[in-house]
Amino acid sequence: MSKVLKIYRKSLTFPKASKPLSKKSSTPRNEKKMPKPIRPNPIFFCSFSS
């Protein structure tokens, strides 16, 4: 499970890394947006793994 979460986190950081400008000004927003997508993350990944 830990590995899956780490992989998902990396894939989430990948698209965000594409926007370095957005990352700097989105630093505080990222924290608030992280918990939102993390909720469906485990469910979506579990479905994909199955």
Order of alpha helices (4+ residues) and beta strands (2+ residues): alpha-alpha-alpha-alpha-alpha
